[in-house]
């Protein structure tokens, strides 16, 4: 995977994250319009949603950038066999934890 391909993938994820966040905000506006709102309620909903929207967009972009950087570092530092062993170890550990939670303790 080249650096340009990785950059393009990260950019695509960032743009799609932004699109999803905007769609969610529009959905909330449509629901509020359909049920009718007073001006004060509309102002409250906007003021409550807008900061969370910005924070979610910024953290989504940062998360994408960090994961991309770690992936690049991962591929440059470890050979294929070490990557496979580590990935297998993490996957198996996650499976053991999920198995313990679901079958032994159960949800709730």
C-alpha positions, 0 to 999 in steps of 0.5 A: 500500500503506497502512501498516496493510497493510504492518504486517499483512503484516510481522506475518503473516511474523513469525508464520509464521516462528515457526510454522515454527521451532516445527514444526522443533523439534517434528520434531527431538523426534519424530525423537529420540523415534522413535530413542530417546535417553538422558537425557543425549543429550536434554538435549544436543539441547535445549541445542544447539537452544534457543539457535539457535531463539531466535536464528533467531526473533529474527533472522527478526523483525528481518529482517522489520522491516528489510525492511518499513522499507526498503520503506516508505522506498523507496516514499516516496523514489522515484517509480515510474520510478526504482523500476523502473529500479533494480529492473531494474538490480539484476535484470540485474546478478544475472542477469549474475552467475548467468550467469557462475557457472553457464555460465562457471565452473560449480559446484564 
